[in-house]
């Protein structure tokens, strides 16, 4: 039930519910002609859930179209989209040739849903710009399905990624997708009141718990489903909810990216990254810059991390990775995201999380308070004002 936006429709209702998002995407897929739909959202905002719902709606339709749903997070070994597509075709239509199925995709009889397109980006390239050869190859594979006179219906979901914005993307669309309608949707921050029952909201307000800055659907779903007695016991301060949020999102990251680094270690790396930002007087950087910083942060532990993968890869071949691929998993951590639609820069998902990590970086001694300028001190103090007394006094 997250509000959504669509950047090409002036009359789009930005306060629409999740069901409106699903029906809007479904209607767009049912529209005449070739359709490419891009659904963007932060980690845990419902991209995979939406993919399931759309696939289910298409499968139940009376026009007998059979969708293909490719979940890239589950195809761990795949780094080339062409391979992913052929794998999914063979899995779903084992008795038909891939050329025949591909032709049916081009004719719109088999809608294609690709969930987690950013998974391939993080696996293939440090720079997720459309200008890189790997990413261009992936997108060219997509565009090859939009033949002249065809009716392909394709939905891609991704975290906010630079490959779907800017002049280079627009040029690619004009050159390769001139016969296709391209529509982009975004799932925005959820409305807390729509997720959390009034009695729980009243308890949160009376305890002065600030939930807005970490109103991730994963967290809100947990709060919504938790029995009242357990809710009252577990959530007495903003710190309680913040810790639950951090644990949820970073534990989920381990599963999503097949990351063997535990939640506490991930948080430590992100905390140190925030400290680097303060020292460099930046709030975001290009992916290459983030990669260089994280490489420095983990340089003393990288061999330990790689040893974990080497040990576990004996039982799971998909865990065979090199150190650069591991660094890229951290560059694409759930606490980081592209800061706007018009830049390739990556920063923390919001200022509250950035402030919490700055404060923790000071408390843990990663940076000296003397080196924190007024700008970053203000960010940290504003965030820590929502913390419990012990945490506030620790920063003080």
Secondary structure, 3 states (H helix, E strand, C coil): CEEEEECCCCCCCCCCCHHHHHHHHHHHHHCCCEEEEEEECCCCCCHHHHHHHHHHHHHHCCCCCCCEEEEHHHCCCCCCHHHHHHHHHHHHCCCCCHHHHHHHHHCCCCCEEEECHHHHHHHHCCCCCCCCHHHHHHHHHHHCCCCCCCCCEEEEEECCCHHHCHHHHHHHHHHHCCCEEEEEEEEEEECHHHHCCHHHHHHHHHCCCCCHHHCCHHHHHHHHHCCHHHHHHHCCCHHHHHHHHHHHHHHHHHHHCCCCCCHHHHHHHHHHHHHHHHHHCCCEECHHHHHHHHHHHHCCCHHHHHHHHHHHHCCCHHHCCCHHHHHHHHHCCCCEEECCCCCCCEEECCHHHHHHHHHHHHHCCCCCHHHCCHHHHHHHHHHHCCCCHHHHHHHC
